[in-house]
Amino acid sequence: AKNGIFPVDEKTMEYVKKHSTKEPVVYEADPDAEYDEVYTIDLSKLRPTVAFPHLPENTKTIDEAGEIAIDQVVIGSCTNGRLNDMKIAAEILRGKQVHPKVRTIVIPATQQIYLDCIRLGYVEDIVKAGAIFSTPTCGPCLGGHMGILAAGERCVSTTNRNFVGRMGHTESEVYLASPAVAAASAIAGYIADPEKIAGGME
């Protein structure tokens, strides 16, 4: 799916009121709406998924991905740069070291998240693991600066696009994944299952 629309809940309204002074407009489906198809998905059974080059929909589960060697990991920017994403990355990286051949860049989405990460100790966990913690920026996501990929390099990124040349050279590859998969991959040096890394894998 490229787009998901969900009903507004109390948590959403709480967030909107905290971050905006405007009165939100809530759109809801008609109570008697009819749907062509209904899918029921048990989220507890979903496996981590990786989008292979060069399309976000070119996906494989972590079990199908294989141990693809990587050169870089990017966690954050506007996509997956929330405080909870930073927490997930910090918890996986805490007490471990990123692979010596993997550049690891962590980018919070906002200045407030940046400050919260400092306050909660996430920055220390991430930096001690050998990663770089940046101030909020698009950075490498759109091939702007810091972490631009060279020909033949591969990156696991939590950003939102992996088109040809998106993060640098047209012969580089971007694999899109969750913060957990990205952090685990940074440690392993290849696309890795976070459950195996958390389980004490060297």
VEXKOLLUM-875136 format. One line per 10 residues: their letters; for each residue x, y, z of C-alpha. Coordinates in Angstrom, 1 decimal, decimal comma. Each point is the difference from the previous one (the first is absolute). Example, Ala and Ser with C-alpha at 12.3 -4.5 7.8 and 13.67 -1.06 7.14 Angstrom:
<mipas>
as	12,3 -4,5 7,8 | 1,4 3,4 -0,7
</mipas>
This chain:
<mipas>
akngifpvde	0,0 0,0 0,0 | 1,2 3,5 -0,9 | -2,6 1,7 2,1 | -1,9 -0,9 3,1 | -2,9 2,0 1,5 | -1,1 -0,8 3,5 | -2,9 1,2 2,1 | 0,9 2,8 2,5 | 0,3 -1,2 3,6 | 0,6 1,7 3,3
ktmeyvkkhs	3,8 -0,3 -0,3 | -0,1 1,8 -3,3 | -2,1 2,8 1,3 | 2,2 0,3 3,1 | 3,1 0,4 -2,3 | -1,7 2,5 -2,3 | -1,2 2,2 2,9 | 3,5 0,0 1,5 | 1,7 1,0 -3,2 | -2,5 2,3 -1,7
tkepvvyead	-2,2 3,0 0,9 | -2,4 -0,7 -2,9 | -3,2 -1,9 0,5 | 0,4 -3,3 -1,9 | -2,6 -1,1 -2,6 | -0,7 -3,8 0,4 | -1,2 -1,9 -3,0 | -1,7 -3,4 0,5 | -1,5 -2,6 -2,2 | -3,8 -0,1 -0,2
pdaeydevyt	-1,4 -2,4 2,5 | -1,8 -1,9 -2,8 | 3,0 0,0 -2,3 | 0,4 -3,1 -2,1 | 3,5 -1,4 -0,9 | 1,1 -2,1 -2,9 | 2,3 -2,1 2,1 | 0,9 -0,3 3,7 | 3,4 -1,2 1,1 | 0,8 -1,1 3,6
idlsklrptv	3,7 0,1 0,9 | 1,4 -1,4 3,2 | 2,8 2,5 0,7 | 1,6 -2,3 2,6 | 0,8 -2,5 -2,8 | 1,6 2,5 -2,4 | 3,8 -0,5 -0,5 | 2,3 2,9 -0,5 | 0,0 1,1 -3,6 | 2,7 1,5 -2,2
afphlpentk	-0,6 1,9 -3,2 | 2,7 -0,9 -2,6 | 1,3 2,3 -2,7 | -1,4 1,9 -1,7 | -3,6 0,2 1,0 | -1,7 0,3 3,4 | -2,4 -2,8 -1,0 | 2,8 -2,4 -0,9 | -0,2 -1,7 3,4 | 1,2 -3,2 1,6
tideageiai	-0,3 -1,1 3,6 | 3,2 -0,1 2,1 | -0,1 -3,8 -0,3 | 0,2 0,3 -3,8 | 2,5 2,9 -0,2 | 3,2 -2,0 0,5 | 3,2 1,4 1,6 | 0,7 2,9 -2,4 | 3,1 1,9 0,9 | -0,4 3,7 0,6
dqvvigsctn	2,1 3,1 0,2 | -2,3 2,4 1,7 | -3,1 0,3 2,2 | -2,2 3,1 0,3 | -2,6 0,1 2,8 | -2,4 2,9 0,1 | -0,5 3,3 -1,9 | -3,7 1,0 -0,5 | -0,9 -3,7 -0,3 | 0,6 -2,3 3,0
grlndmkiaa	1,6 2,8 1,9 | -2,6 0,0 2,8 | 1,1 -0,3 3,7 | -1,2 -3,6 0,1 | 2,2 -0,8 -3,1 | 3,0 1,6 1,8 | -0,8 -2,2 3,0 | -0,2 -3,2 -2,0 | 3,4 0,8 -1,6 | 1,6 1,0 3,3
eilrgkqvhp	-1,2 -3,2 1,7 | 1,4 -2,2 -2,7 | 3,3 1,9 -0,2 | 0,5 0,3 3,8 | 3,1 -1,8 1,1 | 0,8 -1,2 -3,5 | 2,2 1,4 -2,8 | -0,9 0,7 -3,6 | 1,9 -2,0 -2,6 | 3,4 1,7 -0,7
kvrtivipat	-0,9 0,1 -3,8 | -3,5 1,5 0,5 | -0,5 3,8 0,2 | -3,0 0,5 2,3 | -1,9 3,3 0,0 | -2,9 0,7 2,3 | -2,2 3,1 -0,7 | -2,9 1,1 2,3 | -3,0 1,5 -1,7 | -0,2 3,2 2,0
qqiyldcirl	2,0 2,1 2,4 | -2,3 -1,0 2,8 | 0,6 -3,6 -0,7 | 3,7 0,8 -0,1 | -0,2 1,5 3,5 | -2,1 -2,8 1,3 | 2,6 -2,5 -1,2 | 2,7 1,8 1,9 | -2,1 0,1 3,1 | -0,9 -3,7 -0,2
gyvedivkag	3,6 -1,1 -0,7 | -0,7 -1,3 -3,5 | 2,7 2,1 -1,5 | 2,6 -1,4 2,4 | -1,0 -3,6 -0,8 | 0,1 0,7 -3,8 | 3,3 1,9 0,0 | 1,7 -2,5 2,3 | -1,0 -2,8 -2,4 | 2,0 1,8 -2,7
aifstptcgp	-2,8 1,8 -1,9 | -0,3 3,7 -0,9 | -3,0 1,9 1,6 | -1,0 3,0 -2,1 | -2,2 3,0 0,4 | -3,3 -0,2 -2,0 | 0,7 0,0 -3,8 | -1,0 -1,7 -3,2 | 3,7 -0,7 -0,4 | 0,7 -3,2 -2,0
clgghmgila	-3,7 -0,9 -0,5 | -0,1 2,1 -3,2 | 3,7 -0,1 -0,8 | 0,5 3,5 1,5 | 3,0 -0,5 2,3 | 1,6 -2,3 2,6 | 0,0 -3,6 -0,9 | -0,4 0,3 -3,8 | 0,5 -3,4 -1,5 | 2,8 -0,8 -2,5
agercvsttn	-0,3 -2,5 -2,9 | -0,6 -3,5 1,2 | -0,8 1,0 3,6 | -3,1 -1,3 1,9 | -2,0 1,7 2,7 | -2,7 -1,2 2,3 | -2,2 3,1 0,6 | -3,2 0,7 2,0 | -0,7 2,9 -2,4 | -2,9 -0,1 -2,5
rnfvgrmght	1,4 -0,5 -3,5 | 2,6 -2,2 -1,6 | -0,1 1,0 -3,7 | 3,1 -0,2 -2,2 | 2,5 2,7 1,1 | -2,2 1,1 2,9 | 2,9 0,1 2,5 | 2,9 0,5 -2,4 | 1,5 -1,9 -2,9 | -2,4 -1,7 -2,4
esevylaspa	1,9 -3,2 0,6 | -0,6 0,0 3,7 | -2,9 -1,9 1,7 | -2,4 1,0 2,8 | -1,9 -2,5 2,0 | -2,9 1,4 2,1 | -0,7 -1,5 3,4 | -1,2 0,7 3,5 | 2,2 1,6 2,7 | 0,4 -3,4 1,6
vaaasaiagy	1,2 -1,7 -3,2 | 2,2 3,0 -0,8 | 1,7 0,0 3,5 | 0,5 -3,8 -0,1 | 1,5 0,3 -3,4 | 2,4 2,7 1,1 | 1,3 -2,4 2,6 | 0,1 -3,1 -2,2 | 1,4 1,6 -3,1 | -2,7 -1,5 -2,2
iadpekiagg	-3,8 0,1 -0,1 | -0,9 -1,7 3,3 | -2,9 -1,1 2,1 | -0,2 2,1 3,1 | -1,2 -3,0 2,0 | 3,3 -1,8 -0,7 | 2,1 3,0 0,9 | -2,0 0,6 3,3 | 0,5 -3,7 0,7 | 3,7 0,4 0,4
me	1,2 -0,6 -3,5 | 3,6 1,2 -0,5
</mipas>
